[in-house]
Amino acid sequence: MPASVEVIRAAIAPVLERAGVDLEAIEVQSAGRRDIVRVVVDRDGGVDLDLIAELSREISAALDAPAVAEALAAAYVLEVTSPGVDRPLTERRHWRRARGRLVEVRLVDGTVVVGRVGASDASGVGIDERVIPLAEVVSGHVQVEFSRPSDPDAERDLASRARPDEEG
């Protein structure tokens, strides 16, 4: 039987709070004699590999504490990760973090809106020139873009590729 998510949540909450990250999900799956404990975290500005490594060490130590270890299988595999770009936008903070990104939004009336996320607040989210009440959003997903128009590095890269090589 997989370990209690609530026991894990309580054990790692202080670690996540100190690091200034939001807990997006805890998943526990049985895999033979082991459990796979997946902890998904995020924060404004994203998380990098150094932070993931630090969190992995600290979360592992918290889960190895005697009171928590009893709730886990004899052995477990810990995975600490960030949400993928394809994760659904379900919380207000997700919309805030997606500002400037291209999204596809399905509304309760079946309409699909594709546009860039602007400002958002507790009541709605701006998509291009339109404000959509969050109560009307059924689902929202970031669309994968290889270069965003608002990304100066991407624009500079595109401009440099358009110029012929002057050295050659």
C-alpha positions in Angstrom: 0.0 0.0 0.0 1.4 3.4 -1.0 2.5 5.8 1.8 0.1 8.4 3.0 0.4 11.6 0.9 -0.7 13.6 4.0 2.2 12.2 6.1 4.6 13.2 3.3 3.0 16.6 2.8 3.4 17.4 6.5 7.0 16.2 6.6 8.2 18.2 3.7 6.2 21.4 4.2 8.9 23.1 6.3 11.5 22.3 3.6 9.4 23.7 0.8 8.5 26.8 2.8 12.2 27.6 3.5 13.0 27.2 -0.2 10.1 29.5 -1.2 8.5 26.9 -3.5 4.9 25.9 -4.0 3.9 22.2 -3.8 2.1 21.4 -7.0 1.6 17.7 -6.4 2.7 14.6 -4.4 2.2 11.3 -6.2 3.0 7.9 -4.5 3.0 4.8 -6.7 3.8 1.3 -5.7 6.4 -0.3 -7.8 7.0 -3.9 -6.5 8.6 -3.7 -3.1 9.2 0.0 -3.4 7.2 3.2 -3.6 7.9 5.9 -6.0 7.4 9.3 -4.2 7.2 12.1 -6.8 7.2 15.7 -5.5 6.3 18.4 -8.0 7.4 21.9 -7.0 7.3 25.3 -8.7 7.9 29.0 -7.9 7.7 32.3 -9.7 10.7 32.4 -12.1 10.8 28.6 -12.2 13.1 26.1 -10.5 16.5 25.2 -11.8 18.5 22.0 -11.4 20.5 23.3 -8.5 17.4 24.0 -6.5 15.9 20.6 -7.4 19.1 18.9 -6.2 19.0 20.8 -2.9 15.4 20.1 -2.4 16.0 16.4 -3.2 18.5 16.1 -0.4 16.4 18.0 2.1 13.2 16.2 1.3 15.0 12.8 1.5 16.3 13.7 4.9 12.8 14.7 6.0 11.3 11.5 4.7 14.0 9.4 6.5 13.0 10.8 9.9 11.8 7.9 12.0 8.2 9.0 12.4 7.9 9.5 8.6 9.9 6.4 7.6 7.3 4.2 9.3 4.6 5.5 6.9 6.8 4.7 3.8 7.6 1.4 2.3 10.8 -0.3 3.4 12.4 1.3 0.3 11.3 4.2 -1.8 12.6 6.1 -4.8 12.3 9.9 -4.5 11.7 12.1 -7.6 11.7 15.8 -7.1 10.7 17.7 -10.3 9.0 20.7 -11.7 5.7 20.7 -13.7 6.0 20.2 -17.4 5.1 22.9 -19.9 2.0 20.9 -20.7 0.6 20.9 -17.2 -2.9 22.4 -16.9 -3.3 25.9 -15.7 -5.6 25.3 -12.7 -4.5 27.8 -10.1 -4.3 31.6 -10.1 -0.5 31.3 -9.6 -0.3 29.1 -12.8 -1.8 31.9 -14.8 0.5 34.5 -13.2 3.5 32.4 -14.1 2.3 31.9 -17.7 2.2 35.7 -18.4 3.4 36.3 -21.9 3.0 32.6 -22.9 0.8 31.4 -25.7 -2.1 29.4 -24.3 -5.2 27.5 -25.4 -8.2 28.0 -23.2 -11.4 26.0 -23.4 -14.4 27.9 -21.9 -17.6 26.5 -20.4 -19.6 27.3 -23.5 -17.2 25.2 -25.6 -15.4 28.2 -27.1 -11.6 27.8 -27.6 -9.5 30.9 -27.2 -5.8 30.9 -28.2 -3.7 33.9 -27.2 -1.1 35.3 -24.9 -1.6 35.5 -21.2 -1.7 39.0 -19.8 -2.5 40.2 -16.3 -4.5 38.0 -14.1 -6.2 38.3 -10.7 -8.6 36.4 -8.5 -11.5 37.0 -10.9 -10.0 36.6 -14.4 -7.2 36.4 -16.8 -6.3 38.6 -19.7 -5.9 36.7 -23.0 -4.7 39.2 -25.6 -7.2 42.0 -25.6 -9.9 40.0 -23.8 -10.5 39.4 -20.0 -11.9 35.9 -19.3 -13.5 35.3 -15.9 -11.8 32.3 -14.3 -15.2 30.8 -13.6 -15.7 30.4 -17.3 -12.4 28.5 -17.9 -12.8 24.7 -18.2 -9.1 24.1 -19.0 -6.0 26.1 -20.0 -2.7 24.8 -21.4 0.5 26.5 -22.4 1.3 25.9 -26.1 4.9 24.9 -26.9 6.8 27.6 -28.8 10.4 27.3 -29.9 10.9 31.0 -29.8 8.6 33.6 -28.4 8.3 37.0 -30.0 8.8 38.6 -26.6 12.0 36.7 -26.0 14.9 39.1 -26.9 17.5 36.3 -26.9 15.4 34.4 -29.5 15.0 37.5 -31.6 18.7 38.2 -31.5 19.4 34.5 -32.4 17.0 34.7 -35.3 18.6 38.0 -36.5 22.1 36.5 -36.3 21.1 33.5 -38.4 19.6 35.8 -41.0 22.9 37.6 -41.6 25.5 36.0 -43.8 28.7 35.0 -42.1 31.1 37.9 -42.6 34.2 35.9 -41.6 34.0 33.3 -44.2 
